[in-house]
Amino acid sequence: MKLQQLKYLLAIVDNGLNITAAAERLYTSQPGVSKQLKLLEEELGMQLFVRKGKSLGGITPAGQQVIDRSRLIMQEVDNIRSLASDFYHEEEGALSIATTHTQARYVLPDVIREFRKRYPGVNLNLHQGTSEQIADMVSQNSIDFAIATGSRDLFSDLLLVPSYRWDRTIVVPKGHELTQLDGKVGLADLAKYPLVTYVFSFGGQSSLKKAFADEGLEPDVVFTARDADVIKTYVRMGLGVGIVASMAEDCDDRKDLTTVSAEGLFPRSTTWIGFRKEAVLRRYMLDFVQLFAPHISAGQLERTRHARSQADIDELFNGAELPVRGGCSDGMTEAA
């Protein structure tokens, strides 16, 4: 059995059981891929695929087990290569990150600026999407880090390191009625207005909707978007009252918008940074984690590197007081 055969096997699976497409992806010939698949099946003494004429029509139960183990083997091969590279190119490489617009726009710029100063030889790739889209990137093994909030059930293949917490902020045009209220704005006050907020996750109940439901209220959500800047644009148009993450408050917004704290109205959210359980974290990767989550001590960071289950991570950060991130000039504060 050769590693090349396992590589060809996985390429066939990842290209919809199309051997020709797999060969093109591998920059080799279709007969060559077919030959290696045949040799592998002969050596194993089992059929890995169900045949329909000259085409592959499905994966046999035994074949699925071989495929699953082949993925683990090839992942370890990549890890070994990373280890070797670490000795010779500790400050060179690539780092791919998938995250939401809010993180990319309001949180990561300072982190990436400092990271680039430290590691000018590392190429950074930043991908944006919803939690579901980020999960798809994880499943395709195309990223090193995922940064998101909640949605842990979507990322069972990752180890999630809690990084900071945040509340929601209400955004309205200057002079809006909500800014004239005596005392704190409540959910009943918000329920009187059309709301503009983030796209709701497809999985599970929205914490925003649940907060209203617990008070016997039905929010009038008239517009959703994944981009906080888009939400604020429609608030400016008068479409409704905006509800965004506290980090999305930009100082320039104060020219025509007013923000009102929604702390306590909705559950406080936790943002995490995640990586694959089998990943070997290079030095610059660990530095990125610490830049993004500076509350992590050197000892915790080292233990994070050797963690192999989410239980390890949860135990490591059990009881840790995460900083609370605000917007504009508020930055990070100690946990409340």
N, C-alpha and C positions, 0 to 999 in steps of 0.2 A: 504494500500500500504506500502511495506517495502523496505528499502534501499537494502536489499539482492535481491529483485526481480529486481530492476533497475540494480544492478550489474550483475545479470544473463542475463538480456536483452542485455546489452552492450557487454557482453562476446559472446553472440550468434552472434551479428552483426559483431564484430571484428574477429570472426573466420569463416567468410564466410557463415553464416546461418547454420553452422554445429553444432547441439546441442551436439553431442558426443565430438567433439573437444573442445567445450566450457566447457563441464563438466570436461574434462581432464585438461584444463588450470586452472579451479577453484578447482581442487582436490576434486571433488564431483561426484555423480552418474548422468548418463544421465536421468533416470526417475525423479530424484529430480529436475533437471533443467526444464524438460518438465512440471512437476507439478506446479512449481512456475510461469512459463510463462502462463499456463492455468489459474491459480488463478488471475494473474495480468490482463489478458484479460477479465475475467469474472467481476472483480471489475470495470474496466474501461468501460465495455459494448461495446467493439470494438475489431476488429481483428487487430493485429499489423503486422501480416505476411500473405502473400498469401501461401496457402498450395498446395502441389503437392503430394497427397497420405499422407504418414507419414513424408514427408520432407517439409522443408520450401523453397519456390520457389522465394520469393521476399518480399519486404517491402511495406505495404500499405501506401497511402498518410498520413493517420492519424497516422500510426505507425512511420513514419519518424519524424513527429512533436514530438511525445512522446520520441523518441530516442534522438533528439536534446536537448530537455529539461532535459532528464535524464543525459546527459553528463554534462550539466551545474550544475545540482544538485550534481553529484558525484565529480565534480571539487571543488565545495564549501565545500563538506565533507572533501576532502583532505586539503583544506585551513584551515578549523577549526582544523584539526589534527595538521597541521603545527603550528598554533597559540599556541595550547596547548603545543606542543613540545618546542616551543620557550621559554616558561616560565621555563621549567625544564632542557632543554639541549641546552642552547644558543650557546654553542661552540662545539656541536656535531651534526652530520648529514651526508648528502651526497650532492654533487654538480656535476651535469652532464653538460658538455659543448660540443657543436658541433661547429667546426670551420674548416677553410681551413688549408692546410699544411703550408702555409707561416706564418699564425698567430701562429700555434702550434710550429713551428720550430724556428721562429725568434723573436716573440713578447712575447709569453706567458711564456717562461721559467723563466724570472725574476719575473713576476707577481705571478706565482705559487710558486716559492721559498719563496717569502715573505708571501704569503697566508698560506703556510704550517707552517711557523714559528708562525703565529698568531693563527692558528686553526689546531693543530695537530690531533684533534679528528674528523675532517671532511674528509670523503673519497671523493676523486676527480676522476671523470671519464671523459676522454677526447676522443672525437670522431672526426675523420677527414673526409672531403669529399668536393665535389663541392657544389656550392650554391643549386643546385637542390637536392642533397643528404641530405644536412642539412635541407632543407625544408621538405623532407620526414620524417626525424627524429622529426621535430616539429609536423607534422601531426599525428605521432604515440604517441605524448605526452611522449616521452622518454628522453627528456632533459630539463634542467632548463634555460640555456642560449644558445643563438646562437650568434656567432661572424662571421661577413662576411662583404663584401664590396658591396655597391649598391644592385641591385636585390630586391628592396623594394616590388615590386609587388608579389614576391614569399612568402612574410612573413606578409600577412595582419592580421594574428592572433596574431602578436607580437607587443609590443611597442619597438621601436628602438631608442636607445640613441646614438647620434653621439659621437665618441670617439677620433678619430684623422684623419688626412689627409695624403696622400702620393702621390708621383710621381713615374713614371717608371724610370728604370735605364737600360742602354745598357751595355751588357756584351760581351766582345770579348777576344780572346787570346792576350797575350802580343805581341806588335809589329804589331797588325792589322792595316790595312790602315785607318780605322776610327779614330785611335788615332793620326794619322799624319796630320789630316786636320787643316787648319788655320781657327780659328773661331768655332762657335757652329755647331754641327752635326744637319742636317735638315732631314725632312722626305724624301726629294728627295735623300739624301745620303743613307738612310736606304733602300729605295726601290731598290737600286742596288744590294742588297745582299739577299740571302735566310735567312729567319727569323725563330727563335725558340722561342716560347712563351707559355703562358698559354692556356689551353683548353678554347675555347670560350663558353659562356653561350648559352643554347638552346633558351632562351627567349630574344627577343629584339636584336638590332644591337650592335655589339661589338664596344666599344668606340675607340679601336685601329684601327679597319678597317675603321670606320667612319672618323677618323683623316686623314688617307691616302686618302679616297674617296673625302673628302672636298678639297684636293689639286690636285684632278684629277689623283691620283696615285693608283696603284694596288700592295699591298704588296705580296711578294712571301713567304707565310708562309708554310714551309716545314715540320714542326714538332711541335706538341703541347703536353703539359703535365700539370698535375695539381700541380706538385711538382717542386719548384724552383731549388732544388738540381739536379733533373733529367735534367732540362733544361741546367744547367751549365755543366753537364757531357757531353751533346751532343755538347755544344759549344766547349768544350775541344777537342772533336773528330773532330772538323772542319766542323760539319754539317751546321752551320750557325751562324748568329749574334743573341745573346740572348736578349730578352726584359723581364725584371722581375720587381717585386715591389722593391722599394728602400730599404725596410726593409730587403730584401733577400741578401744584400751585406754582406758577411762574411769577416772579416779581413784576414782569412786564404786564401781566394780566391786570394788575391793580389800576392801570390807566382807565379801564372801562368796566371792569368786573369787581365784584366784592365776594370774598369767600367767608363762609360761616362754618364754624366747626360742627361736625356731626359726631364728635367723640361721644361714645356711650349709646348712640342711637342704633348702631349696628355692631355686630361682633368684631372685635379687633382681628385683623388678618396677619398671618405670618408668611413672609416670603422666604424661600429656601433656594439653595443652589445644589444641584444634583449631578452625580456622575455614575457611570456604570459600575456594578459590583465587581466586575472582573478587571476594571481599568487599572493600569499602573500610572499613578500621577507623577508626572515629571516635576522638577523643582519649580519651573515657572508656572505650572498649573496650580501648585500649592500656594505660591505667592499670589496668584490671582484670587484664589478663595479667600485668603487673608485680607486682601485689599477690599474685596466685596463685603466681607464680614469681619471687620477689624477687632471685634470682641473676642474672636477665637485666639486662644493662647498658643504659644509654640508647642506646648505639650499636647493640647487638644488637636492641633493640626497634624502632628506626627501620628497620633492615635487614629485620626480620621483616615490617614493614608493607608493604614493597615486594617481598617474595618472591612468586614465581609458580609455584614447583614444590617438591615435597618435597625434591628434591636441593639446592635453595637452603637450605632449613631445616637439612638434615642437615649441609651444609658449614659453616653458620654456627655450629652447636653441636658440631661434631666435636671430641672431646677435652675438652669442658666437664665439669667435676666437679659433678655434681648433688648437692644436699643430700640427706641421708637423713632421712626423717620417721619419728619414733616416736610413741608414744601417751602419754596422761596428761600428766605434766609434762615429758616428755622433749623434745617439740617437734621442732625441726629441728637436725640436726648436720651437720658437714662430711662430705663423702663419705669412705667408708672405703677 
